[in-house]
């Protein structure tokens, strides 16, 4: 018998598993990137929406940054505004796939600040957020994005 086993001589479960693996590997990369973008956008959109009513930042948001979050080096009023805008705007940009790397980078930076200065014991949540943000930052938003269309236009 040769080192490479022919397809006919493989046991049925092995052949089925290999067939499934090959089919999964043919799924376009844009689909996983779209799911990463939607997952990240959902987390930050939901958080951002708790901080605002329409286009106004809630008074409770300022209280939260002043009394609980206490981010160092940034006044609570500034941090509240920056966080509210960043969460809401970057979530929308991720969904449509525009400025995706910039948005993922901003939200990843926010995640690091939250992990280091605000809720260090919530590292499992922050690790999950990072796991969907870092691939967008490093590999881009995928083919199902406005960024992809723009890039193709200039290449």
Buried (B, 14 or more C-beta within 10 A) or exposed (E): EEEEEEEEEEEEEEBEEEEEEEEEEEEEEBEBBBEBBBBBBBBBBEBBEEBBEEEEBBEEBBEBBBEEBEBEEBEBEEBBBBBBBBBBBBBBBBBBBBBBBEBBBBBBEBBEBBBEBBEEEEEEBBEBBBEBBBBBBEEBBBBBBBBBEEEEEEE
